[in-house]
Amino acid sequence: MRRRRGTKFTIPSKYLLLILTVFCFIVMAVTFTTDFVAEPLNSAAGFVVVPFQRGVSRIGRWISSRSDELLELRDVLKENQELKERIDELTTEVNSLQQDKYELSNLRELYSLDNQYKDYQKIGARVISKDAGNWFHSFVIDKGSNDGIEVDMNVIAGSGLVGRVTEVSTNYAKVVSIIDDKSNVSAMVLSTSDRLIVSGDLQLMNDGYIRFSQLMDEDGEVKAGDKIVTSHISDKYLPGILIGYINQISIDENNLTSSGLLIPAVDFAHMEEVLVILTKKQ
């Protein structure tokens, strides 16, 4: 019987399934017994999979390296912060020790000064404020009438005379030092007992000196380095308190007296503690 024109050739499903099954078995047999299929697959893997694996491996190593660096950086930052905190602690300790050392040095000076003038009753006081300027020519201490402080009591520090009390309140007092422009102290040369006047001069104090004048030195015995102390005829200051040392001396135009410069016994640029002599000049 002839097929009609236009009809399609078809294979029954059971035959098609049989053909495909046989083909699969043939392919499997070829695969297991030969490299006919594996060779192209391996070649394809060599061109595609291996470079990809290498890239992934490199990325993994890079990420691992960066991770390790971040961990190290975190540890370094933490250690750095700890070191900064330790440095701050040590700096505070050093500053505290330096302050203690400075205060101890001042207290030793006051103790030595106290022993030097042990015949006088004294009280320690701390400077709490001062007038404007570089020098302690006028300042306030934290002791007053409640502590036995009175006007005209002498004040000492360092190695000698600072000045005298000029104003007193219940719990503080004002001190004017011998370097003040209005200050004049009757003094004498310790080695010869020749009298002179020591005058304050803040402008001259910038060079580290105070002025003296009216020195009666008929025999010319006074020389640089001699000690100058308060005299017995001073109306405000107790006798024998060190004022300073002669630095320069020259004869006045009248050829009768001499004048010059003293190096003060007290550091008037740095002053924290002083001693007030509770005995007044009678």
Secondary structure, 3 states (H helix, E strand, C coil): CCCCCCCCCCCCHHHHHHHHHHHHHHHHHHHHHCCCCHHHHHHHHHHHHHHHHHHHHHHHHHHHHHHHHHHHHHHHHHHHHHHHHHHHHHHHHHHHHHHHHHHHHHHHHHHHHHHHCCCCCEEEEEEEEECCCCCCCEEEECCCHHHCCCCCCEEEECCEEEEEEEEECCCCEEEEECCCCCCEEEEEECCCCCEEEEECCHHHHCCCCEEEEEECCCCCCCCCCCEEEECCCCCCCCCCCEEEEEEEEEECCCCCCEEEEEEECCCCCCCCEEEEECCCCC
